[in-house]
Each structure stands twice: as structure tokens, then as C-alpha cells.
Amino acid sequence: MIPNLSEMTNTELKRYISEHRNDIDAFEAAMEVLMSRRNPANRHPYPLELENPEVEVEGIIRKKLDRSE
């Protein structure tokens, strides 16, 4: 029986995923809940979806490097 995953915190979900990594149904259900909580603002496009992947990926990396300095 799968507990109410939507009531778990992210930390609890990660622990649950780790403990149930061999139970495909439990793992997939927990991952679905965890992934649904992602902030879409932090999503980066897959390089093949970009018009000019080399330039655009380089730009993304440069922005991250500039922020870390």
C-alpha cells in the first residue's frame, strides 16, 4: 500500500524513493509527486529543443558562472 505521497515533505519523499527504489510502482508514484513540485522557472530546455544549441547552452552556463562569482 502506498501512503498519501502528496502529504509528504520533499525530504520524506526522497527518503521514501530511496527506501522503495526496487518497487517500480511506489518509486514512480513518489517521483511523479516530487517532480510535480519543481519550480518551472528553474527548468532549462533540452539542448536539442534550442534553435542554436551551442550558443544558447554556452549562454546558460555563463549566466550560472557569473552568478556564482
CHARMM internal coordinates of N, CA and C (Angstrom, degrees):
IC EDIT
DIST 1 N 1 CA 1.4530
DIST 1 CA 1 C 1.5275
ANGL 1 N 1 CA 1 C 109.99
DIST 1 C 2 N 1.3240
ANGL 1 CA 1 C 2 N 116.56
DIHE 1 N 1 CA 1 C 2 N 131.85
DIST 2 N 2 CA 1.4548
ANGL 1 C 2 N 2 CA 121.82
DIHE 1 CA 1 C 2 N 2 CA 179.94
DIST 2 CA 2 C 1.5302
ANGL 2 N 2 CA 2 C 109.05
DIHE 1 C 2 N 2 CA 2 C -91.18
DIST 2 C 3 N 1.3402
ANGL 2 CA 2 C 3 N 117.64
DIHE 2 N 2 CA 2 C 3 N 128.85
DIST 3 N 3 CA 1.4626
ANGL 2 C 3 N 3 CA 120.14
DIHE 2 CA 2 C 3 N 3 CA 178.31
DIST 3 CA 3 C 1.5246
ANGL 3 N 3 CA 3 C 110.42
DIHE 2 C 3 N 3 CA 3 C -69.23
DIST 3 C 4 N 1.3222
ANGL 3 CA 3 C 4 N 116.60
DIHE 3 N 3 CA 3 C 4 N 172.74
DIST 4 N 4 CA 1.4645
ANGL 3 C 4 N 4 CA 120.43
DIHE 3 CA 3 C 4 N 4 CA 178.80
DIST 4 CA 4 C 1.5226
ANGL 4 N 4 CA 4 C 108.47
DIHE 3 C 4 N 4 CA 4 C -71.87
DIST 4 C 5 N 1.3071
ANGL 4 CA 4 C 5 N 115.97
DIHE 4 N 4 CA 4 C 5 N 94.90
DIST 5 N 5 CA 1.4549
ANGL 4 C 5 N 5 CA 122.06
DIHE 4 CA 4 C 5 N 5 CA -174.63
DIST 5 CA 5 C 1.5291
ANGL 5 N 5 CA 5 C 112.73
DIHE 4 C 5 N 5 CA 5 C -66.40
DIST 5 C 6 N 1.3147
ANGL 5 CA 5 C 6 N 116.80
DIHE 5 N 5 CA 5 C 6 N -30.76
DIST 6 N 6 CA 1.4665
ANGL 5 C 6 N 6 CA 119.57
DIHE 5 CA 5 C 6 N 6 CA -177.42
DIST 6 CA 6 C 1.5236
ANGL 6 N 6 CA 6 C 112.33
DIHE 5 C 6 N 6 CA 6 C -68.39
DIST 6 C 7 N 1.3199
ANGL 6 CA 6 C 7 N 117.55
DIHE 6 N 6 CA 6 C 7 N -16.70
DIST 7 N 7 CA 1.4641
ANGL 6 C 7 N 7 CA 121.04
DIHE 6 CA 6 C 7 N 7 CA 178.50
DIST 7 CA 7 C 1.5296
ANGL 7 N 7 CA 7 C 112.33
DIHE 6 C 7 N 7 CA 7 C -90.92
DIST 7 C 8 N 1.3224
ANGL 7 CA 7 C 8 N 116.56
DIHE 7 N 7 CA 7 C 8 N -9.01
DIST 8 N 8 CA 1.4682
ANGL 7 C 8 N 8 CA 120.52
DIHE 7 CA 7 C 8 N 8 CA -179.58
DIST 8 CA 8 C 1.5207
ANGL 8 N 8 CA 8 C 110.50
DIHE 7 C 8 N 8 CA 8 C -79.66
DIST 8 C 9 N 1.3235
ANGL 8 CA 8 C 9 N 116.06
DIHE 8 N 8 CA 8 C 9 N 151.36
DIST 9 N 9 CA 1.4643
ANGL 8 C 9 N 9 CA 120.64
DIHE 8 CA 8 C 9 N 9 CA 172.88
DIST 9 CA 9 C 1.5266
ANGL 9 N 9 CA 9 C 107.71
DIHE 8 C 9 N 9 CA 9 C -77.10
DIST 9 C 10 N 1.3202
ANGL 9 CA 9 C 10 N 116.81
DIHE 9 N 9 CA 9 C 10 N 167.76
DIST 10 N 10 CA 1.4585
ANGL 9 C 10 N 10 CA 120.22
DIHE 9 CA 9 C 10 N 10 CA 178.31
DIST 10 CA 10 C 1.5266
ANGL 10 N 10 CA 10 C 111.13
DIHE 9 C 10 N 10 CA 10 C -60.24
DIST 10 C 11 N 1.3189
ANGL 10 CA 10 C 11 N 116.65
DIHE 10 N 10 CA 10 C 11 N -39.62
DIST 11 N 11 CA 1.4601
ANGL 10 C 11 N 11 CA 120.48
DIHE 10 CA 10 C 11 N 11 CA 179.01
DIST 11 CA 11 C 1.5217
ANGL 11 N 11 CA 11 C 110.84
DIHE 10 C 11 N 11 CA 11 C -63.11
DIST 11 C 12 N 1.3253
ANGL 11 CA 11 C 12 N 116.82
DIHE 11 N 11 CA 11 C 12 N -43.45
DIST 12 N 12 CA 1.4626
ANGL 11 C 12 N 12 CA 120.61
DIHE 11 CA 11 C 12 N 12 CA 177.99
DIST 12 CA 12 C 1.5266
ANGL 12 N 12 CA 12 C 111.03
DIHE 11 C 12 N 12 CA 12 C -64.36
DIST 12 C 13 N 1.3325
ANGL 12 CA 12 C 13 N 116.07
DIHE 12 N 12 CA 12 C 13 N -40.11
DIST 13 N 13 CA 1.4652
ANGL 12 C 13 N 13 CA 119.92
DIHE 12 CA 12 C 13 N 13 CA 178.17
DIST 13 CA 13 C 1.5218
ANGL 13 N 13 CA 13 C 111.36
DIHE 12 C 13 N 13 CA 13 C -62.41
DIST 13 C 14 N 1.3228
ANGL 13 CA 13 C 14 N 116.68
DIHE 13 N 13 CA 13 C 14 N -43.48
DIST 14 N 14 CA 1.4679
ANGL 13 C 14 N 14 CA 120.19
DIHE 13 CA 13 C 14 N 14 CA 179.85
DIST 14 CA 14 C 1.5207
ANGL 14 N 14 CA 14 C 110.69
DIHE 13 C 14 N 14 CA 14 C -63.10
DIST 14 C 15 N 1.3151
ANGL 14 CA 14 C 15 N 117.05
DIHE 14 N 14 CA 14 C 15 N -40.03
DIST 15 N 15 CA 1.4630
ANGL 14 C 15 N 15 CA 121.06
DIHE 14 CA 14 C 15 N 15 CA 177.34
DIST 15 CA 15 C 1.5309
ANGL 15 N 15 CA 15 C 109.76
DIHE 14 C 15 N 15 CA 15 C -64.44
DIST 15 C 16 N 1.3341
ANGL 15 CA 15 C 16 N 116.33
DIHE 15 N 15 CA 15 C 16 N -43.37
DIST 16 N 16 CA 1.4680
ANGL 15 C 16 N 16 CA 121.58
DIHE 15 CA 15 C 16 N 16 CA 179.18
DIST 16 CA 16 C 1.5343
ANGL 16 N 16 CA 16 C 110.09
DIHE 15 C 16 N 16 CA 16 C -61.46
DIST 16 C 17 N 1.3111
ANGL 16 CA 16 C 17 N 116.45
DIHE 16 N 16 CA 16 C 17 N -43.77
DIST 17 N 17 CA 1.4724
ANGL 16 C 17 N 17 CA 120.90
DIHE 16 CA 16 C 17 N 17 CA 178.91
DIST 17 CA 17 C 1.5262
ANGL 17 N 17 CA 17 C 109.93
DIHE 16 C 17 N 17 CA 17 C -60.85
DIST 17 C 18 N 1.3270
ANGL 17 CA 17 C 18 N 116.50
DIHE 17 N 17 CA 17 C 18 N -44.30
DIST 18 N 18 CA 1.4575
ANGL 17 C 18 N 18 CA 120.62
DIHE 17 CA 17 C 18 N 18 CA -180.00
DIST 18 CA 18 C 1.5289
ANGL 18 N 18 CA 18 C 111.20
DIHE 17 C 18 N 18 CA 18 C -63.05
DIST 18 C 19 N 1.3163
ANGL 18 CA 18 C 19 N 116.35
DIHE 18 N 18 CA 18 C 19 N -42.88
DIST 19 N 19 CA 1.4675
ANGL 18 C 19 N 19 CA 120.74
DIHE 18 CA 18 C 19 N 19 CA -178.34
DIST 19 CA 19 C 1.5295
ANGL 19 N 19 CA 19 C 112.74
DIHE 18 C 19 N 19 CA 19 C -71.45
DIST 19 C 20 N 1.3348
ANGL 19 CA 19 C 20 N 117.36
DIHE 19 N 19 CA 19 C 20 N -25.23
DIST 20 N 20 CA 1.4653
ANGL 19 C 20 N 20 CA 121.37
DIHE 19 CA 19 C 20 N 20 CA -176.07
DIST 20 CA 20 C 1.5293
ANGL 20 N 20 CA 20 C 112.20
DIHE 19 C 20 N 20 CA 20 C -116.21
DIST 20 C 21 N 1.3083
ANGL 20 CA 20 C 21 N 116.96
DIHE 20 N 20 CA 20 C 21 N 29.83
DIST 21 N 21 CA 1.4687
ANGL 20 C 21 N 21 CA 120.63
DIHE 20 CA 20 C 21 N 21 CA -176.23
DIST 21 CA 21 C 1.5262
ANGL 21 N 21 CA 21 C 113.33
DIHE 20 C 21 N 21 CA 21 C -63.48
DIST 21 C 22 N 1.3262
ANGL 21 CA 21 C 22 N 117.84
DIHE 21 N 21 CA 21 C 22 N -21.09
DIST 22 N 22 CA 1.4679
ANGL 21 C 22 N 22 CA 121.04
DIHE 21 CA 21 C 22 N 22 CA -179.89
DIST 22 CA 22 C 1.5280
ANGL 22 N 22 CA 22 C 112.66
DIHE 21 C 22 N 22 CA 22 C -95.50
DIST 22 C 23 N 1.3216
ANGL 22 CA 22 C 23 N 117.02
DIHE 22 N 22 CA 22 C 23 N -5.14
DIST 23 N 23 CA 1.4721
ANGL 22 C 23 N 23 CA 122.02
DIHE 22 CA 22 C 23 N 23 CA 177.61
DIST 23 CA 23 C 1.5320
ANGL 23 N 23 CA 23 C 107.15
DIHE 22 C 23 N 23 CA 23 C -100.13
DIST 23 C 24 N 1.3136
ANGL 23 CA 23 C 24 N 116.33
DIHE 23 N 23 CA 23 C 24 N 98.03
DIST 24 N 24 CA 1.4655
ANGL 23 C 24 N 24 CA 121.86
DIHE 23 CA 23 C 24 N 24 CA -172.50
DIST 24 CA 24 C 1.5224
ANGL 24 N 24 CA 24 C 112.75
DIHE 23 C 24 N 24 CA 24 C -54.00
DIST 24 C 25 N 1.3137
ANGL 24 CA 24 C 25 N 118.19
DIHE 24 N 24 CA 24 C 25 N -46.67
DIST 25 N 25 CA 1.4715
ANGL 24 C 25 N 25 CA 120.91
DIHE 24 CA 24 C 25 N 25 CA -177.68
DIST 25 CA 25 C 1.5229
ANGL 25 N 25 CA 25 C 111.84
DIHE 24 C 25 N 25 CA 25 C -63.84
DIST 25 C 26 N 1.3192
ANGL 25 CA 25 C 26 N 116.90
DIHE 25 N 25 CA 25 C 26 N -46.53
DIST 26 N 26 CA 1.4679
ANGL 25 C 26 N 26 CA 121.03
DIHE 25 CA 25 C 26 N 26 CA -179.69
DIST 26 CA 26 C 1.5234
ANGL 26 N 26 CA 26 C 110.26
DIHE 25 C 26 N 26 CA 26 C -65.52
DIST 26 C 27 N 1.3298
ANGL 26 CA 26 C 27 N 116.14
DIHE 26 N 26 CA 26 C 27 N -43.32
DIST 27 N 27 CA 1.4630
ANGL 26 C 27 N 27 CA 121.22
DIHE 26 CA 26 C 27 N 27 CA -179.79
DIST 27 CA 27 C 1.5264
ANGL 27 N 27 CA 27 C 110.92
DIHE 26 C 27 N 27 CA 27 C -60.61
DIST 27 C 28 N 1.3303
ANGL 27 CA 27 C 28 N 116.62
DIHE 27 N 27 CA 27 C 28 N -49.85
DIST 28 N 28 CA 1.4704
ANGL 27 C 28 N 28 CA 120.57
DIHE 27 CA 27 C 28 N 28 CA -178.09
DIST 28 CA 28 C 1.5296
ANGL 28 N 28 CA 28 C 111.93
DIHE 27 C 28 N 28 CA 28 C -64.17
DIST 28 C 29 N 1.3215
ANGL 28 CA 28 C 29 N 117.37
DIHE 28 N 28 CA 28 C 29 N -39.40
DIST 29 N 29 CA 1.4622
ANGL 28 C 29 N 29 CA 120.77
DIHE 28 CA 28 C 29 N 29 CA 179.65
DIST 29 CA 29 C 1.5241
ANGL 29 N 29 CA 29 C 110.75
DIHE 28 C 29 N 29 CA 29 C -64.01
DIST 29 C 30 N 1.3198
ANGL 29 CA 29 C 30 N 116.53
DIHE 29 N 29 CA 29 C 30 N -44.48
DIST 30 N 30 CA 1.4649
ANGL 29 C 30 N 30 CA 120.49
DIHE 29 CA 29 C 30 N 30 CA 179.98
DIST 30 CA 30 C 1.5276
ANGL 30 N 30 CA 30 C 111.24
DIHE 29 C 30 N 30 CA 30 C -67.72
DIST 30 C 31 N 1.3217
ANGL 30 CA 30 C 31 N 117.08
DIHE 30 N 30 CA 30 C 31 N -40.34
DIST 31 N 31 CA 1.4702
ANGL 30 C 31 N 31 CA 120.43
DIHE 30 CA 30 C 31 N 31 CA 178.43
DIST 31 CA 31 C 1.5275
ANGL 31 N 31 CA 31 C 110.74
DIHE 30 C 31 N 31 CA 31 C -63.49
DIST 31 C 32 N 1.3186
ANGL 31 CA 31 C 32 N 116.85
DIHE 31 N 31 CA 31 C 32 N -38.90
DIST 32 N 32 CA 1.4618
ANGL 31 C 32 N 32 CA 120.89
DIHE 31 CA 31 C 32 N 32 CA 179.10
DIST 32 CA 32 C 1.5358
ANGL 32 N 32 CA 32 C 110.50
DIHE 31 C 32 N 32 CA 32 C -60.79
DIST 32 C 33 N 1.3310
ANGL 32 CA 32 C 33 N 116.57
DIHE 32 N 32 CA 32 C 33 N -44.19
DIST 33 N 33 CA 1.4662
ANGL 32 C 33 N 33 CA 120.25
DIHE 32 CA 32 C 33 N 33 CA 178.90
DIST 33 CA 33 C 1.5324
ANGL 33 N 33 CA 33 C 110.01
DIHE 32 C 33 N 33 CA 33 C -65.50
DIST 33 C 34 N 1.3247
ANGL 33 CA 33 C 34 N 116.32
DIHE 33 N 33 CA 33 C 34 N -45.77
DIST 34 N 34 CA 1.4655
ANGL 33 C 34 N 34 CA 120.31
DIHE 33 CA 33 C 34 N 34 CA -178.44
DIST 34 CA 34 C 1.5263
ANGL 34 N 34 CA 34 C 111.17
DIHE 33 C 34 N 34 CA 34 C -62.82
DIST 34 C 35 N 1.3179
ANGL 34 CA 34 C 35 N 116.95
DIHE 34 N 34 CA 34 C 35 N -44.56
DIST 35 N 35 CA 1.4690
ANGL 34 C 35 N 35 CA 120.61
DIHE 34 CA 34 C 35 N 35 CA -178.60
DIST 35 CA 35 C 1.5286
ANGL 35 N 35 CA 35 C 111.59
DIHE 34 C 35 N 35 CA 35 C -68.49
DIST 35 C 36 N 1.3198
ANGL 35 CA 35 C 36 N 117.89
DIHE 35 N 35 CA 35 C 36 N -28.97
DIST 36 N 36 CA 1.4642
ANGL 35 C 36 N 36 CA 120.27
DIHE 35 CA 35 C 36 N 36 CA 179.47
DIST 36 CA 36 C 1.5316
ANGL 36 N 36 CA 36 C 111.64
DIHE 35 C 36 N 36 CA 36 C -69.44
DIST 36 C 37 N 1.3212
ANGL 36 CA 36 C 37 N 116.44
DIHE 36 N 36 CA 36 C 37 N -17.61
DIST 37 N 37 CA 1.4666
ANGL 36 C 37 N 37 CA 120.87
DIHE 36 CA 36 C 37 N 37 CA -179.21
DIST 37 CA 37 C 1.5238
ANGL 37 N 37 CA 37 C 112.96
DIHE 36 C 37 N 37 CA 37 C -88.42
DIST 37 C 38 N 1.3218
ANGL 37 CA 37 C 38 N 117.34
DIHE 37 N 37 CA 37 C 38 N -2.55
DIST 38 N 38 CA 1.4655
ANGL 37 C 38 N 38 CA 119.94
DIHE 37 CA 37 C 38 N 38 CA -179.12
DIST 38 CA 38 C 1.5174
ANGL 38 N 38 CA 38 C 110.98
DIHE 37 C 38 N 38 CA 38 C -62.57
DIST 38 C 39 N 1.2980
ANGL 38 CA 38 C 39 N 114.73
DIHE 38 N 38 CA 38 C 39 N 148.61
DIST 39 N 39 CA 1.4534
ANGL 38 C 39 N 39 CA 121.76
DIHE 38 CA 38 C 39 N 39 CA 176.41
DIST 39 CA 39 C 1.5282
ANGL 39 N 39 CA 39 C 107.89
DIHE 38 C 39 N 39 CA 39 C -83.57
DIST 39 C 40 N 1.3320
ANGL 39 CA 39 C 40 N 118.52
DIHE 39 N 39 CA 39 C 40 N 117.01
DIST 40 N 40 CA 1.4747
ANGL 39 C 40 N 40 CA 119.91
DIHE 39 CA 39 C 40 N 40 CA -177.77
DIST 40 CA 40 C 1.5252
ANGL 40 N 40 CA 40 C 112.81
DIHE 39 C 40 N 40 CA 40 C -62.64
DIST 40 C 41 N 1.3230
ANGL 40 CA 40 C 41 N 117.63
DIHE 40 N 40 CA 40 C 41 N -20.53
DIST 41 N 41 CA 1.4644
ANGL 40 C 41 N 41 CA 120.31
DIHE 40 CA 40 C 41 N 41 CA 178.90
DIST 41 CA 41 C 1.5235
ANGL 41 N 41 CA 41 C 111.41
DIHE 40 C 41 N 41 CA 41 C -67.76
DIST 41 C 42 N 1.3307
ANGL 41 CA 41 C 42 N 117.08
DIHE 41 N 41 CA 41 C 42 N -22.62
DIST 42 N 42 CA 1.4653
ANGL 41 C 42 N 42 CA 120.98
DIHE 41 CA 41 C 42 N 42 CA -179.17
DIST 42 CA 42 C 1.5242
ANGL 42 N 42 CA 42 C 112.76
DIHE 41 C 42 N 42 CA 42 C -91.65
DIST 42 C 43 N 1.3167
ANGL 42 CA 42 C 43 N 117.00
DIHE 42 N 42 CA 42 C 43 N -0.55
DIST 43 N 43 CA 1.4604
ANGL 42 C 43 N 43 CA 120.89
DIHE 42 CA 42 C 43 N 43 CA -177.83
DIST 43 CA 43 C 1.5196
ANGL 43 N 43 CA 43 C 110.27
DIHE 42 C 43 N 43 CA 43 C -76.36
DIST 43 C 44 N 1.3097
ANGL 43 CA 43 C 44 N 115.34
DIHE 43 N 43 CA 43 C 44 N 131.61
DIST 44 N 44 CA 1.4615
ANGL 43 C 44 N 44 CA 120.70
DIHE 43 CA 43 C 44 N 44 CA 175.41
DIST 44 CA 44 C 1.5157
ANGL 44 N 44 CA 44 C 108.14
DIHE 43 C 44 N 44 CA 44 C -107.39
DIST 44 C 45 N 1.3065
ANGL 44 CA 44 C 45 N 117.41
DIHE 44 N 44 CA 44 C 45 N 139.64
DIST 45 N 45 CA 1.4649
ANGL 44 C 45 N 45 CA 119.96
DIHE 44 CA 44 C 45 N 45 CA -178.57
DIST 45 CA 45 C 1.5255
ANGL 45 N 45 CA 45 C 111.60
DIHE 44 C 45 N 45 CA 45 C -67.22
DIST 45 C 46 N 1.2915
ANGL 45 CA 45 C 46 N 115.21
DIHE 45 N 45 CA 45 C 46 N 148.41
DIST 46 N 46 CA 1.4579
ANGL 45 C 46 N 46 CA 120.34
DIHE 45 CA 45 C 46 N 46 CA 174.45
DIST 46 CA 46 C 1.5214
ANGL 46 N 46 CA 46 C 107.80
DIHE 45 C 46 N 46 CA 46 C -65.73
DIST 46 C 47 N 1.3262
ANGL 46 CA 46 C 47 N 119.40
DIHE 46 N 46 CA 46 C 47 N 133.99
DIST 47 N 47 CA 1.4676
ANGL 46 C 47 N 47 CA 121.06
DIHE 46 CA 46 C 47 N 47 CA -174.34
DIST 47 CA 47 C 1.5255
ANGL 47 N 47 CA 47 C 115.35
DIHE 46 C 47 N 47 CA 47 C -52.03
DIST 47 C 48 N 1.3277
ANGL 47 CA 47 C 48 N 117.84
DIHE 47 N 47 CA 47 C 48 N -33.81
DIST 48 N 48 CA 1.4622
ANGL 47 C 48 N 48 CA 118.22
DIHE 47 CA 47 C 48 N 48 CA -178.26
DIST 48 CA 48 C 1.5293
ANGL 48 N 48 CA 48 C 112.54
DIHE 47 C 48 N 48 CA 48 C -73.96
DIST 48 C 49 N 1.3491
ANGL 48 CA 48 C 49 N 117.23
DIHE 48 N 48 CA 48 C 49 N -13.04
DIST 49 N 49 CA 1.4586
ANGL 48 C 49 N 49 CA 120.88
DIHE 48 CA 48 C 49 N 49 CA 177.01
DIST 49 CA 49 C 1.5334
ANGL 49 N 49 CA 49 C 111.18
DIHE 48 C 49 N 49 CA 49 C -83.81
DIST 49 C 50 N 1.3108
ANGL 49 CA 49 C 50 N 116.77
DIHE 49 N 49 CA 49 C 50 N -9.10
DIST 50 N 50 CA 1.4576
ANGL 49 C 50 N 50 CA 121.07
DIHE 49 CA 49 C 50 N 50 CA -177.02
DIST 50 CA 50 C 1.5204
ANGL 50 N 50 CA 50 C 110.48
DIHE 49 C 50 N 50 CA 50 C -85.72
DIST 50 C 51 N 1.3291
ANGL 50 CA 50 C 51 N 114.61
DIHE 50 N 50 CA 50 C 51 N 151.74
DIST 51 N 51 CA 1.4658
ANGL 50 C 51 N 51 CA 119.04
DIHE 50 CA 50 C 51 N 51 CA 179.65
DIST 51 CA 51 C 1.5233
ANGL 51 N 51 CA 51 C 111.28
DIHE 50 C 51 N 51 CA 51 C -70.17
DIST 51 C 52 N 1.3420
ANGL 51 CA 51 C 52 N 116.40
DIHE 51 N 51 CA 51 C 52 N -43.74
DIST 52 N 52 CA 1.4589
ANGL 51 C 52 N 52 CA 121.78
DIHE 51 CA 51 C 52 N 52 CA 178.35
DIST 52 CA 52 C 1.5308
ANGL 52 N 52 CA 52 C 107.33
DIHE 51 C 52 N 52 CA 52 C -128.67
DIST 52 C 53 N 1.3378
ANGL 52 CA 52 C 53 N 117.81
DIHE 52 N 52 CA 52 C 53 N 83.00
DIST 53 N 53 CA 1.4599
ANGL 52 C 53 N 53 CA 121.63
DIHE 52 CA 52 C 53 N 53 CA -170.92
DIST 53 CA 53 C 1.5285
ANGL 53 N 53 CA 53 C 115.30
DIHE 52 C 53 N 53 CA 53 C -54.97
DIST 53 C 54 N 1.3243
ANGL 53 CA 53 C 54 N 117.52
DIHE 53 N 53 CA 53 C 54 N -45.01
DIST 54 N 54 CA 1.4691
ANGL 53 C 54 N 54 CA 119.69
DIHE 53 CA 53 C 54 N 54 CA -175.87
DIST 54 CA 54 C 1.5194
ANGL 54 N 54 CA 54 C 111.50
DIHE 53 C 54 N 54 CA 54 C -61.11
DIST 54 C 55 N 1.3165
ANGL 54 CA 54 C 55 N 117.30
DIHE 54 N 54 CA 54 C 55 N -46.83
DIST 55 N 55 CA 1.4607
ANGL 54 C 55 N 55 CA 121.25
DIHE 54 CA 54 C 55 N 55 CA -177.81
DIST 55 CA 55 C 1.5243
ANGL 55 N 55 CA 55 C 110.60
DIHE 54 C 55 N 55 CA 55 C -70.21
DIST 55 C 56 N 1.3185
ANGL 55 CA 55 C 56 N 117.42
DIHE 55 N 55 CA 55 C 56 N -43.80
DIST 56 N 56 CA 1.4632
ANGL 55 C 56 N 56 CA 120.58
DIHE 55 CA 55 C 56 N 56 CA -176.23
DIST 56 CA 56 C 1.5284
ANGL 56 N 56 CA 56 C 112.36
DIHE 55 C 56 N 56 CA 56 C -69.91
DIST 56 C 57 N 1.3303
ANGL 56 CA 56 C 57 N 118.25
DIHE 56 N 56 CA 56 C 57 N -39.52
DIST 57 N 57 CA 1.4602
ANGL 56 C 57 N 57 CA 120.50
DIHE 56 CA 56 C 57 N 57 CA 177.40
DIST 57 CA 57 C 1.5288
ANGL 57 N 57 CA 57 C 109.62
DIHE 56 C 57 N 57 CA 57 C -66.81
DIST 57 C 58 N 1.3106
ANGL 57 CA 57 C 58 N 116.95
DIHE 57 N 57 CA 57 C 58 N -39.98
DIST 58 N 58 CA 1.4680
ANGL 57 C 58 N 58 CA 120.12
DIHE 57 CA 57 C 58 N 58 CA 176.76
DIST 58 CA 58 C 1.5264
ANGL 58 N 58 CA 58 C 110.40
DIHE 57 C 58 N 58 CA 58 C -60.34
DIST 58 C 59 N 1.3283
ANGL 58 CA 58 C 59 N 117.38
DIHE 58 N 58 CA 58 C 59 N -40.80
DIST 59 N 59 CA 1.4566
ANGL 58 C 59 N 59 CA 121.74
DIHE 58 CA 58 C 59 N 59 CA 177.86
DIST 59 CA 59 C 1.5193
ANGL 59 N 59 CA 59 C 112.05
DIHE 58 C 59 N 59 CA 59 C -62.40
DIST 59 C 60 N 1.3271
ANGL 59 CA 59 C 60 N 116.99
DIHE 59 N 59 CA 59 C 60 N -42.40
DIST 60 N 60 CA 1.4735
ANGL 59 C 60 N 60 CA 121.65
DIHE 59 CA 59 C 60 N 60 CA 178.23
DIST 60 CA 60 C 1.5254
ANGL 60 N 60 CA 60 C 109.98
DIHE 59 C 60 N 60 CA 60 C -61.77
DIST 60 C 61 N 1.3269
ANGL 60 CA 60 C 61 N 116.50
DIHE 60 N 60 CA 60 C 61 N -44.89
DIST 61 N 61 CA 1.4616
ANGL 60 C 61 N 61 CA 120.67
DIHE 60 CA 60 C 61 N 61 CA -179.33
DIST 61 CA 61 C 1.5246
ANGL 61 N 61 CA 61 C 110.83
DIHE 60 C 61 N 61 CA 61 C -65.35
DIST 61 C 62 N 1.3330
ANGL 61 CA 61 C 62 N 117.01
DIHE 61 N 61 CA 61 C 62 N -41.92
DIST 62 N 62 CA 1.4750
ANGL 61 C 62 N 62 CA 119.90
DIHE 61 CA 61 C 62 N 62 CA 179.33
DIST 62 CA 62 C 1.5282
ANGL 62 N 62 CA 62 C 111.28
DIHE 61 C 62 N 62 CA 62 C -62.38
DIST 62 C 63 N 1.3280
ANGL 62 CA 62 C 63 N 117.56
DIHE 62 N 62 CA 62 C 63 N -40.37
DIST 63 N 63 CA 1.4675
ANGL 62 C 63 N 63 CA 120.89
DIHE 62 CA 62 C 63 N 63 CA 178.23
DIST 63 CA 63 C 1.5219
ANGL 63 N 63 CA 63 C 110.53
DIHE 62 C 63 N 63 CA 63 C -61.08
DIST 63 C 64 N 1.3386
ANGL 63 CA 63 C 64 N 116.55
DIHE 63 N 63 CA 63 C 64 N -43.89
DIST 64 N 64 CA 1.4622
ANGL 63 C 64 N 64 CA 120.14
DIHE 63 CA 63 C 64 N 64 CA 179.85
DIST 64 CA 64 C 1.5349
ANGL 64 N 64 CA 64 C 110.67
DIHE 63 C 64 N 64 CA 64 C -65.25
DIST 64 C 65 N 1.3230
ANGL 64 CA 64 C 65 N 117.20
DIHE 64 N 64 CA 64 C 65 N -39.89
DIST 65 N 65 CA 1.4563
ANGL 64 C 65 N 65 CA 120.38
DIHE 64 CA 64 C 65 N 65 CA 178.70
DIST 65 CA 65 C 1.5259
ANGL 65 N 65 CA 65 C 111.44
DIHE 64 C 65 N 65 CA 65 C -66.24
DIST 65 C 66 N 1.3218
ANGL 65 CA 65 C 66 N 116.73
DIHE 65 N 65 CA 65 C 66 N -40.47
DIST 66 N 66 CA 1.4658
ANGL 65 C 66 N 66 CA 120.73
DIHE 65 CA 65 C 66 N 66 CA 178.93
DIST 66 CA 66 C 1.5186
ANGL 66 N 66 CA 66 C 111.52
DIHE 65 C 66 N 66 CA 66 C -62.90
DIST 66 C 67 N 1.3433
ANGL 66 CA 66 C 67 N 117.27
DIHE 66 N 66 CA 66 C 67 N -38.56
DIST 67 N 67 CA 1.4603
ANGL 66 C 67 N 67 CA 121.32
DIHE 66 CA 66 C 67 N 67 CA 179.85
DIST 67 CA 67 C 1.5198
ANGL 67 N 67 CA 67 C 112.45
DIHE 66 C 67 N 67 CA 67 C -69.17
DIST 67 C 68 N 1.3377
ANGL 67 CA 67 C 68 N 116.58
DIHE 67 N 67 CA 67 C 68 N -28.90
DIST 68 N 68 CA 1.4636
ANGL 67 C 68 N 68 CA 119.60
DIHE 67 CA 67 C 68 N 68 CA -176.49
DIST 68 CA 68 C 1.5163
ANGL 68 N 68 CA 68 C 112.69
DIHE 67 C 68 N 68 CA 68 C -81.59
DIST 68 C 69 N 1.3104
ANGL 68 CA 68 C 69 N 118.23
DIHE 68 N 68 CA 68 C 69 N -13.33
DIST 69 N 69 CA 1.4793
ANGL 68 C 69 N 69 CA 121.04
DIHE 68 CA 68 C 69 N 69 CA -177.84
DIST 69 CA 69 C 1.4932
ANGL 69 N 69 CA 69 C 112.96
DIHE 68 C 69 N 69 CA 69 C -85.80
END
COOR INIT
IC SEED 1 N 1 CA 1 C
IC BUILD
